[in-house]
Amino acid sequence: MDSDYREPNVTKLLEKLEDLSYSESIAFGQQNAAHIGVTLINRDGTSSDVYNLCGKQPAIVGIDTLSFYGYEGKFEELVKVVKQLNKQGVVITLSSHMPNFSLGEDDFYDYSPNITDGQVGGRILPGGDLHSKYVRFLNRIAEFCEECIDVSGNRIPMIFRPFHECNGSWFWWGAEHLNDDKFITLYRFTIDYLRFNRGIRNLLFAYSPNGPIYDKVSYLRRYPGDDYVDILGLDFYDDKADSEQDFFEVLKASLKIVYEIAEDKGKVCALTETGLRMMDTAPDGKYYEGLAPSGNRNKKWFTNLLDTMMEMESSRRCCYILTWGNFSETQFWVPYATSDFRHEMCDDFVEFVNDKRVVMAPM
C-alpha cells in the first residue's frame, strides 16, 4: 500500500510487524483485554486478566466499534484506554461488529442478513437508501481515530480489521448474503472514505477470512486488492470435538496458504482470531463460548499452539496471535486466577507467556 496514505508512526508499526514476521518469535494479543475481564478492578487500560496472572500485558489488544455505542464499553472511556495502552507499548487492533443498518439505529447486536429487505451491504453503498446511515457510522470511526492521540500529540496507529470472517454466513457481509463484487466494492469504499474523505492516516488494514483455508483461490475470493490490505489474517478457532492434533495440523496447512499469498504480495500475515472453544463438549454438557471452567480437553493448548506455530517457517512467519475476550466467568478465552479460584490451564498459559518465543508488551 502506498506509504503516502500513512503517518510516520504507522509506517513504524508496519516495520515492527515485518520484523516480527522474520524473527523466531510471535506477539500475543487478546480482545478487550484492558477494559473487560474477570479479575479487573480498574478498567482503564492499566491491567488485564493476562497481567494479573502473568505480570505482563499482551503485546496486542483488540477493541471493537461496539464500544462506541455503549456495548463493550463507552466511546470516551475507550479513547482513554487506548491512550493508556499506547503508553505501555501495546498495539491496538480495531475490529467492527457492524450493526444491520436496515434495522434500528442502535440495533448493534443483530447481524442477521435481513434478506427480506434486500442485501444490506448493497443498500449502504453510494446510491443506496441506507448510505447516509453507513456514512454516519464511518464518521464515528474517524472521530475515534482522531481522538486517540499519544503524549506527543500524534494519532495512535491502529490495525483496522473490518468485515472479518467474510467467507462465513453468520454476518450480513458474509458470502451467503453479499456477493463477492459488492463485498469488494463495500470494503474499498469503507477504506477510501476513511482515508480520503476523512483524512484518516493512522490505520493499517487487515483482511481476515475464517478458517480453515484449503486453497489460495478461496482465500482471495473476496480480497479487495493490494492497495487496501496491509495484513493478511486468518480467524480460526479450535471448536471441534475431534483430536487436537487434527486442529493444529489443519491450522498449519491453512497458515501455509496465507503465508505463501503474503509472500507473493509483500504483506505480513497474522492469526487474527483464535482460541479453544469448548461449545457442547465440556464434561458438564454445557456450551461454553471459550474455555470451560474445568474439564477442558487440552490443558496444554497454549503451549501446544506455540509449538505448532514454530514447527514450520510458514506458520512461524505470523507476526501475532489474538485470542478473544474474557467477558465473564463462563465466557472467557484466557485462563485467570482469583483469591479462591485458579483455572486448570493457568500454569500452561503462564509457561506460554514466559516462553522466549512469545512477545508481550512493550512491542
C-alpha positions in Angstrom: 0.0 0.0 0.0 1.3 3.5 -0.9 3.1 4.9 2.2 1.6 8.4 1.3 -1.6 7.2 3.0 0.2 6.6 6.3 1.6 8.7 9.1 5.2 8.0 10.0 4.3 6.2 13.2 2.0 3.9 11.2 4.9 3.0 8.9 7.0 2.3 12.0 4.3 -0.1 13.3 4.2 -1.9 10.0 8.0 -2.2 10.1 7.7 -3.7 13.6 5.2 -6.3 12.3 7.5 -7.1 9.4 10.5 -7.6 11.8 8.4 -9.9 14.0 7.4 -11.9 10.9 11.0 -12.7 10.2 12.0 -13.3 13.8 11.8 -16.5 15.8 9.0 -15.1 17.9 5.4 -14.1 17.8 3.4 -11.4 19.6 0.4 -12.4 21.8 -2.8 -10.5 21.9 -6.3 -10.6 23.4 -9.5 -8.9 22.5 -10.8 -6.3 25.0 -8.1 -7.3 27.4 -7.5 -4.0 29.1 -11.1 -2.8 29.9 -13.1 -6.1 30.1 -12.1 -9.1 32.2 -12.9 -11.3 35.1 -10.3 -10.0 37.5 -10.1 -6.4 36.6 -10.8 -3.8 39.3 -9.8 -0.7 37.2 -11.0 -0.9 33.6 -8.7 1.9 32.4 -6.1 0.1 30.5 -3.6 -0.3 33.4 -4.3 -4.1 33.9 -5.8 -7.2 32.3 -6.6 -10.8 33.3 -3.3 -11.6 31.5 -1.4 -9.0 33.5 -3.0 -10.1 36.8 -1.9 -13.7 36.2 1.4 -13.2 34.4 2.7 -9.7 35.3 2.8 -8.8 31.6 0.4 -7.0 29.3 -0.5 -8.5 25.9 1.5 -7.0 23.0 -1.7 -6.7 21.0 -5.1 -5.6 22.4 -8.2 -5.8 20.3 -11.1 -3.4 20.6 -14.4 -3.2 18.7 -16.7 -0.5 17.4 -19.4 -1.9 19.6 -17.7 0.1 22.4 -18.6 3.3 20.5 -22.3 2.7 21.2 -22.2 1.5 24.8 -21.9 -2.2 24.2 -18.4 -3.4 25.4 -17.6 0.0 26.9 -18.1 3.6 26.1 -16.5 5.8 23.4 -14.8 8.3 25.7 -13.6 5.6 28.1 -12.2 3.6 25.2 -10.2 6.6 24.0 -8.6 6.8 27.4 -7.9 3.0 27.4 -6.2 3.2 24.0 -4.0 6.1 25.2 -3.0 4.2 28.3 -2.2 1.1 26.3 -0.1 3.1 23.9 2.0 4.4 26.8 2.7 0.7 27.7 3.8 -0.1 24.2 0.7 -2.1 23.3 -0.5 -2.3 19.7 -4.3 -1.7 19.1 -6.3 -3.6 16.6 -9.9 -2.4 15.9 -12.5 -4.9 14.7 -16.0 -3.9 13.8 -19.1 -6.0 14.6 -21.2 -3.7 12.4 -25.0 -3.5 13.0 -27.6 -4.5 10.5 -28.1 -1.0 9.0 -31.6 -2.0 7.7 -32.8 -2.3 11.3 -32.9 0.3 14.2 -30.2 2.9 14.5 -28.9 1.4 17.7 -29.5 -2.3 17.0 -25.8 -3.3 17.2 -26.3 -6.9 18.2 -28.4 -8.0 15.2 -26.0 -9.0 12.4 -28.7 -11.1 10.6 -28.8 -10.7 6.8 -32.4 -9.4 6.8 -32.9 -10.9 3.3 -36.5 -9.8 3.2 -35.3 -6.2 2.8 -32.6 -7.0 0.3 -28.8 -7.1 0.7 -27.8 -4.7 3.5 -24.3 -4.4 2.0 -25.6 -3.1 -1.3 -28.0 -0.7 0.3 -25.3 1.1 2.3 -23.1 1.7 -0.8 -23.3 5.1 -2.5 -26.7 5.5 -4.1 -28.4 3.1 -1.7 -31.2 4.0 0.6 -29.1 3.3 3.7 -25.9 5.0 2.6 -26.2 8.1 4.8 -26.7 5.8 7.8 -23.5 4.0 7.0 -21.6 7.2 6.5 -22.6 8.3 10.0 -21.1 5.0 11.3 -17.9 5.6 9.4 -17.7 9.2 10.7 -17.8 7.8 14.2 -14.8 5.5 13.4 -13.0 8.6 12.0 -13.7 10.6 15.2 -12.3 7.8 17.3 -9.1 7.7 15.2 -8.8 11.5 15.6 -9.2 11.5 19.3 -6.7 8.7 20.0 -3.5 10.7 20.3 -0.2 10.0 22.1 1.7 12.1 24.5 3.4 13.9 21.6 0.0 14.8 20.0 0.3 12.3 17.2 -2.5 10.0 16.3 -2.0 6.5 17.7 -1.5 3.9 14.9 -4.0 1.0 14.9 -4.8 -2.0 12.8 -8.4 -1.7 11.4 -10.0 -5.1 10.6 -13.4 -4.6 9.1 -15.7 -7.3 7.6 -13.9 -10.2 9.3 -14.9 -13.8 8.5 -16.3 -12.5 5.3 -16.5 -16.1 3.8 -18.9 -17.2 6.5 -22.7 -17.0 6.8 -23.1 -15.5 10.3 -22.7 -11.8 9.4 -24.7 -9.8 6.9 -21.5 -9.2 4.9 -20.8 -12.9 4.7 -20.6 -14.8 1.4 -24.1 -16.1 1.5 -25.7 -12.7 2.0 -23.5 -10.3 0.0 -22.0 -11.3 -3.4 -18.3 -11.0 -4.0 -18.4 -7.9 -6.2 -20.5 -5.9 -3.8 -18.4 -7.0 -0.9 -15.2 -5.9 -2.6 -16.8 -2.6 -3.5 -18.0 -2.1 0.1 -14.6 -2.8 1.5 -12.9 -0.4 -0.9 -15.5 2.3 -0.3 -15.0 2.0 3.5 -11.2 2.3 3.3 -11.3 5.1 0.7 -13.9 7.1 2.7 -11.8 7.0 5.9 -8.5 7.8 4.0 -9.7 10.4 1.5 -12.9 11.9 2.8 -11.9 12.0 6.4 -8.1 12.1 6.1 -7.5 9.2 8.5 -3.9 8.1 8.0 -3.2 6.3 11.3 -4.6 2.9 10.2 -3.2 -0.3 8.8 -5.8 -2.6 7.3 -6.3 -6.3 7.7 -8.3 -8.8 5.7 -9.3 -11.9 7.7 -11.5 -14.7 6.3 -12.5 -17.6 8.5 -10.5 -20.8 8.5 -9.8 -23.5 7.6 -8.4 -22.4 4.3 -7.9 -25.1 1.6 -6.6 -23.2 -1.4 -5.4 -19.7 -2.5 -8.4 -19.2 -4.7 -10.9 -19.4 -1.9 -8.9 -17.2 0.4 -8.6 -14.5 -2.3 -12.2 -14.8 -3.5 -13.2 -11.6 -1.7 -9.8 -9.9 -1.5 -10.2 -6.2 -2.1 -6.8 -5.6 -3.6 -3.2 -4.9 -2.5 -3.9 -1.2 -2.2 -6.5 -1.9 0.6 -4.7 -4.5 2.7 -1.6 -4.5 4.8 -2.1 -7.6 6.8 -3.4 -11.0 5.6 -5.2 -12.5 8.5 -6.9 -15.7 9.4 -9.7 -16.3 12.1 -9.6 -20.0 13.1 -10.9 -21.5 16.3 -10.4 -24.9 17.8 -14.1 -25.6 18.2 -14.5 -29.2 17.1 -14.6 -32.3 19.3 -12.0 -34.0 17.1 -8.5 -34.6 18.2 -6.3 -31.5 19.0 -3.7 -32.8 16.5 -6.3 -32.5 13.8 -6.9 -28.8 14.6 -3.2 -28.0 14.8 -2.4 -29.8 11.5 -5.2 -28.0 9.7 -4.1 -24.7 11.2 -0.6 -25.2 9.9 -1.9 -26.1 6.4 -4.1 -23.0 6.4 -1.4 -20.7 7.6 0.9 -22.1 4.9 -1.5 -20.9 2.2 -1.9 -17.5 3.8 1.8 -17.1 4.2 2.5 -18.0 0.6 0.0 -15.4 -0.5 1.5 -12.8 1.8 5.0 -13.6 0.4 3.7 -13.1 -3.2 2.1 -9.8 -2.3 4.8 -8.4 0.0 2.4 -8.4 3.0 2.6 -9.7 6.6 0.3 -12.3 8.0 -1.3 -12.9 11.4 -3.6 -15.3 13.2 -6.1 -12.6 13.8 -8.5 -14.6 16.0 -8.1 -18.0 17.6 -8.8 -19.9 20.8 -10.1 -23.1 22.3 -13.9 -23.1 22.2 -15.5 -25.9 24.3 -19.0 -25.5 22.9 -21.1 -28.5 24.0 -18.0 -30.8 24.5 -17.4 -29.8 28.2 -17.8 -32.6 30.7 -20.9 -30.9 32.2 -22.6 -30.9 28.8 -22.9 -27.1 28.7 -22.0 -24.8 25.8 -19.0 -22.5 26.5 -18.1 -19.7 24.2 -14.4 -20.2 25.0 -12.8 -22.2 27.7 -14.8 -24.3 30.2 -14.3 -23.6 33.9 -12.9 -27.2 34.2 -12.5 -30.3 32.1 -11.0 -28.7 29.1 -10.0 -31.3 26.5 -6.4 -30.0 26.1 -5.0 -28.4 29.2 -1.8 -27.5 27.4 -3.5 -25.8 24.5 -1.5 -22.6 24.6 2.0 -24.2 24.7 0.8 -26.7 22.0 -0.3 -23.8 19.9 3.1 -22.1 20.2 5.0 -25.3 19.4 2.7 -25.8 16.3 3.3 -22.2 15.1 7.0 -22.7 15.4 7.2 -26.0 13.6 7.1 -24.6 10.1 8.5 -21.5 8.5 5.1 -20.5 7.1 3.4 -20.6 10.5 6.4 -19.0 12.2 6.1 -16.0 9.8 2.8 -15.0 11.5 3.5 -11.7 13.4 0.8 -12.1 16.0 -1.9 -14.3 17.6 -5.0 -12.8 19.1 -7.4 -14.7 21.3 -10.9 -13.5 22.1 -12.0 -11.7 25.2 -12.8 -12.6 28.8 -16.3 -11.4 29.3 -17.4 -13.4 32.4 -16.6 -16.5 34.5 -18.4 -18.6 31.9 -17.3 -16.8 28.7 -13.6 -16.4 28.6 -10.7 -17.4 26.3 -7.7 -16.9 28.5 -7.4 -18.6 31.9 -7.5 -16.5 35.0 -7.0 -16.7 38.8 -8.7 -15.1 41.8 -8.3 -15.5 45.5 -10.4 -18.6 45.6 -10.1 -20.0 42.0 -7.3 -20.9 39.7 -8.2 -22.2 36.3 -6.7 -25.5 35.4 -4.9 -24.0 32.3 -3.2 -21.2 34.2 0.1 -23.0 34.5 0.2 -23.7 30.8 -0.7 -20.1 29.9 2.0 -18.7 32.2 4.5 -21.0 30.6 3.3 -19.8 27.2 3.6 -16.2 28.1 7.1 -16.6 29.6 8.4 -18.5 26.6 11.2 -16.5 24.9 9.4 -17.0 21.6 6.4 -15.0 22.8 6.4 -11.2 22.6 4.4 -9.3 25.2 4.2 -5.6 25.8 6.1 -3.4 25.2 6.2 -4.0 21.5 
